[in-house]
């Protein structure tokens, strides 16, 4: 009962007019930031950190949190309508959401995205309320072997379920791994694979590659190969979900939440891993496999969107209870707390209980605000599809150019984006999946660091990956993901004979 009393006190604090206004501003700004590729919640919160010198701590943390999870809502909009992910966590949404939009089902895709985000965010907030200390206790017990195997599981899952074949998926994955290694080695600080180009010293931006492969690649591919089918792509659909789509969406929401929440509590690559894993699970379990990659499957939007928002909400567990940020934005939120002289950790619930419970209560309020902001606007967003395709794609290219240039104000980045766009055209033309490139690029450096740390712990012995129960379980899952599809195909061939 003590938890509920504290939560009610949190609602009393978060429900004051000034805090409600800050929550609304955060949600609205976050939604807009999510739509824009290249900015993101981390950059936005970092730019707004100076307000901590003027605004009361509880209000500013509610504001920053609203920007964080609001960006996850907004990022799905352009992913679905324009195939331009606003956030790396919404890249998976573009895989099926954009195909649904092209086939007149943009309204359903946006609706399942908004409602799924609300469901996952609410469930995850309840879990944060009830189990934050318990979940954080178990999460902190994971070491480098477990983190590496989690990433290896993500690699194998993505390669197995995306693309026309596993070989094509692995090829795209290794391209991403290679790109991710460009720059300065995290451990030895040696410059590698830059080819003498100074702009590569700091590595290659993930958002740049994502915008190039998805947005620019889509525009160029459409201009080159689909020019005659423009009118067919402009068909409109209702801004709602049918009973069948509701029936197909809600299990995906629940599964996505179950996958996303645990990943938010550990530093294993943010929301990218759970969204890809969720997509893989939905593709395996769906009774409508023929829709994946063709007309667009609603489960492929519902599951990853739920996983994305559950993971974002779950980052508050280790942030508040241990002072450990599991994402870039969480790290900036931690610095915002430190600006007020507040140290996150186990004592935070005692020393600043009013702030903590008001922040948790604001998550419930913010989820409702975002649903009210986004769901009625589904019809408005769908009207984007009425824009003639040549003008729309010209706008996307301008939009992408501004977003990429705004990251580092570098003309070199613009040329690189166009080059990546041409690679995206070739990958589409020869049926290579683009998503594994991004997965490899994001998780490659993290996996490299974790495997080095794991081998250091094991004094160079590979047995470190099977000595601990959790790592042994994860390694078994990796083997099953790789072995089961060929075995099932072989069994099917035997039956057909």
N, C-alpha and C positions, 0 to 999 in steps of 0.2 A: 504493500500500500504506500510505502514511503516514496517509491518511484513515481506512482501516479500523482501523489500530492506535489512532488517537485515538478512534474510535467505540467500540472494545472497552474502552478506558480509561474512556470515558463510561458504558458499561454497568456497569463495575465500581463506579463512583461512585454511579450512579442505583440500582443493585441492592442497596445497603446497606439493612438493615431500616428505619432511620429515614426514608431517602428514599423507599422503597417505601410506607411509611405515609403520608407527605406526598402522594405521587402519588395514592394511593387516596382520601385525604380530599378532595383537589382534584377528582377525577373524580366522587365521590359528591355533593359540594356543588354542583358545576357542573351535574350532571344535574338535581338538585332545583331549582336556580335557573332552568334552561332551561324547566322546566315552568311556573314562575310568571311571568305576564305583568307587565311593568313594572319588574322588577328588572334582570336581565341581568348578564353577566359584568363589564362595566365598573364598574357601581355596586358589585357584590360585591367585586371586587378593590380598589376605592378604599376601601371600608369596612374591609377587612382590611389595608391598607397599614401600620398601626401595628405589625404583627407583625414588620416588617423590623428593628425595634430589638431584638428578642429572638431571632430565628431566623437561623441561618446562611444566607448568600446563596444557595447552591445549592439548599438545601431549600425556601426560600421561593419561588424562581423556578419550581421543579418544581411546587409547590403552586398557584401562580397560573396557570401554563400549563394544569394539569389543570382548573381552574375554567373557563378560557377555552374549551377545546375540548369539555369535558364539557357546557357549556351548549348547544352546538350539537346534541349528541345529544338532550338532554332537551327542547329546544324543539320537536322534531318530534312528540313524544308527544301533547301537547294539540292541536297543529295537526291531527293525523290523527283523534283521537278526539272532540274537542270543537270543532273549527274555531276554536280560540283560539291564535294563534301566541304562543309564549313568547318568541321572538326575531324581529326583523325578517327575519333570514336564513331563517327557516322559514315565512314567509308563503306562498311558492309551494307548499310541501308541503301546505298546507291545501286548495289548489285541487282536487287529485285525491285526496289522502289521505282527506279527510273524506267524499268521495263513495264511496270504496271502503269506508270504515267503515259508511256508511249501507246499503251493499249486502252486508253480511256478510263483508267481506274486510279487516277491520281488522288481523287477524293478519298477513296477507301484506304489508300496507302498513308495519306496524311492523317486520317482519322485513327487508324490502328497505331500509328506512331505516337500521336498525342495521348491517346487513352492508355496505351502500353507504358508510356513514360510515367503517366500519373499512377497507374497501378503499381509499377515496379518501385517508383520513388516512395510511395506511401508504405508499401510492405517493408522496403529497406529501412525507412525511418522508424517503423515500429521495432524492427530488429535492432537498430542502433539504440533505441530507447531501452529495450529489455536486456540485450546481450552484449553491449559494447565491451565491458571489461572481460567477459568470458571469451569472446571471439578474439580479442586482441591478445589474450594470454596464449591461446593456441597458435595464432599467426606468428607471434614473435619466436616460437620454437622452431620455425622453419629456417633452414640454413642454406648456404650456396648450392649444395647438391639438389635440394628440392626445387629451388628457384630455377636452376638450369633445366631440370627435367620438366618443369611446368612449361617452360618456353619450348623445349623440344617437342612436347605434346602439342603445343600450338602449331609448330612447324609442320609436323606430320599430319595433323588434322586438316590444316589449310591445303596442303599439297594433295591430300587424298580426295577432298570433296570439291575443289575448284578446278575448272578447266576441263577440256575435252578428254584429257588423260592425266594419269598421275605423273608421267614423264614431263608433260608440259607444265603442270603445277610446280614440280620440283625445279624445272629450269627457271621459271619466273621467280621462285623463292631464292635460288642461288644468285640471281641477278640482284635482288634486293639486299641479300647478305653482303655482296661485293660492294654495293653502293654505301651500305652502312659502315664499312670499314675505312672509308676514305677520310683522311684527316689525321688528327693527332691521337696516337694510342693512349687510351685512358690510363694504363698502368705504367708503361715505360716512357711515355711522353715523346715517343719517336714519331716523326712525320712519315706517313706511308700512303702510297697509292694516289698521290696528288698530281703526278706527272709534271711537277714544277709549276703548277698553276697556284698562285697565292690565294685565290678565292676559295680553294678547296681545303685550306689549312684548318678552318673551323668545321669542316664536314659539309655535307649537303643537307639542306633543310627538308624535312619530311613533307611539310605542307607544299613546298615547291614541286616535289616529285608527284605528290597526290594531285595537285591542280593540273600539272602537265599531263599526267597519264589519263585522268578522268575527264577534266573539263576541256582542255585544249585538244587532247586526243579524240574526244567525242565530236567536237566541232569539226575538226579536219576530216575525220572518218565519214561523218554525215555528208559533208560537202563533196567528198570524192566518190563515195560509193552509194549513198542513199538519197541523192538529190531528187530522184524521180518519185520517191515515196513520201515526200514532205507532207502532202495533204492527209495521207493516211495516219500520220503521226500526230495530227492535231485534233483527233477525236476527243470529245469531252465526255465525262462521266459524272454521276451524281456525287455530291460531297457528303457521302455517308457510307456506312457498311451494311451489307445485306445480312440476313439472319445466318446464312452459311458462312459468311466472312467473320461474323462474331464467333461462331462455333469453332472456326479454325484458328482464331486469334487468341482466345483466352488461355488455352493450354500453353501456347508459345510464350505468352506473357509470363506465366508462372514458371516455366522452365528457364526462361531468360533471367528472371529474377534470382532463381536458385543458382544459376551459373555465375551471374555478375557480382552478387554480394560478397562471396568469399574472396574474389579477386581484388575487390576494392580495399580489402584489409591488408594486402601484402604488396610489397614493392616489386611487382612482376610485370611491369610494362603498361600500367594504366588500364583504360577500358578497351584497348585494342584486342587483347587476348580473349576476354570473355565474349566480345561481340562476334569474333570469328568462330570461336568454339560453339556459340549458340547457333550461328548460321549452319555450321556443320551438323549439329544435332538435329535441327529442323529439317535439313535436307535429307538426312538419313531416315527420320521418323515419318516424314510427310507421306500421305496417300496420294499426293498430286505432284510426284517427282517430275513429271513432264513439263510443269509450269516453271521450274527453276531454270533460269538462264534463257527462257524463251519468252513467254508472255508475262512472267513475273508472279511469284508465289507470295501470298500475303504473310505466310508464316516466316518467310525470309526477311520481312520487315519487322513484324511484331516481336519475334524473339530477340534479335540483336538490339533493337531499341530499348527493350526492357532490361537486357543485360547491361547496356551502356549506362542507363540511369541508376540502376541498382548499384553498379560499381562506383559511380560518382558519389552517391550518398554514403556508401560504406567507407569511403576514404576518411570520414570523420571519426571512425572508430579508433584507428591507431593514432590519428592526429591529436584527438582530445585525451585519450587515456594513456598514451605512451610518449606523445610528442614526436611521433615519427610520421613525416609526410610521405605518402605513397604515390604522389604525382607532383608535377611541376606547380600546378595551381595550389595544391595543398601546402607545398613548401612556402609559397608566397603568403598564404593565409597564416602560416606559422610566424612568418616575419612580421605580419600585421599585429599579431598578438604580442610579439616581443617589443614592438614599438610602444605598446602600452605598459611594458614592464610585466607582462603576464607570461609565465612559463607553463607551456602545455606539458601534461604528464599525469601520473596517477593522482597527484595532489590537487589537480585543477578542479575536480568535482567538489572538493571541500573549500578551496580558497576562492574560487570564482563560480560558485554553483549557479548564481542568478544568470550570468552570461551563458554558461553551458546549456542550461535548460531552456533559456529563451531562444538560443540558437537552434536547439533540437525542435522546439515548438514551431519556430519559423519555417522549418522544412515542411511540416504539415500544411501550414498556411500558404507557403510558396508553391507547393504542388497544386493546390486548388487554384491559385492565381494563374499559374501557367496553363492549366486546363481551360480556364475561362478565357484567357488571352488567345490561346491557340486554336481550340476546337471551333469556335464560331467563325474564325478567319480561314478555315479550310476552303470554303467556297471562293474567298478572295484570292488565296494562293493558286487555286486551280485555274483561275482566269489568266494566269501567266501563260498558260498553254494556248491562249487565243492569239498571242503575239505571233506574227508571221515568222516562220522558222529562220530565214536569213537574218532578219533584224534581231531575233532572240539570240542566235549564236554569236552575232557581232557584239551584242551586249555582254554575253558571257565572257568573250575574249577580253573585252575592255575591263570588265569586272575582275577577271583573273589577273590581268596585267597590273592593275592598281594594287590588288591584294599582295601579289608577290613582290612588287617593287617596294611596297610599304614596309616589308619585313626588315630589309637591310639597306634600302635605297641604292641598290646595285643594278646597273645596266647588265652586268654579266649574268645575274640571276634571270633576267628576262630572256636572253639568248638561250640559256640553259633550259628554261621552261619550254621554249618552242622546240628545242631539240628533243626533250623528253616527250613532248606532244607527238612528234613524228614517230618516235619509238612506240608510243601508244597506238598510233594508227597501224603500224606493222604488226603489233601484237594482236590487235583486233582482227586484222586481215587474215592472219594465220592461226587464229583461235588459241592464242596463249592468254591465260588469265592475268589480269593486271593486279588484282588484290594481293597475291603472294609477294609481289615486289615490295609493297608497303610493309607487309608483316615482317619480311626479312630485314628491311631497312631499319625498322623501329626496334625490333627485338634482337637483331644480330649483335650489336655492341653490348647490350645487356647480357645476352647469353655468353658472349666471350668473357666478360668480366666475371660472371658467376662460375663458369667452368674452371677458370684460372684459380679463383678463390677456393673452389671445391678440391681441386688437385693439391693446392697448398695445404689444406687441412688434412688431406689423406696422404701427405708426403709423397706425392707423385703416383700413388696407387689408384687405379680405376675402380677398385673395390669399394671406394667411398660412396659410390652411387647405389650400392645394394646393401650396405651395412645398416642403414637406418630404415625403419619400417615404412615411413611415408615415401622416401625416395624409391624404395623397392616397388611399392604400389604404383607410383607414377611411371616407373620404367616398364612395368608390366602393361600398363595402359598404352604406352607408346608402341610396344611390340604388337599388342592386339589391334591397334589402329592400322598398323602396316600389314599385318598378316591376315586379318579377317576378310577384307575385300577380295584378295586373290583366292582365298579358300572358298568363299561363298560363290564366286564365279566358277571355280572348278566344280563345286558341288552341283551348281545349276547346269553345267555342261553334261555332267554324268546323268542327271535326271532327264535332260532333253534327249539323250541317246536311248 
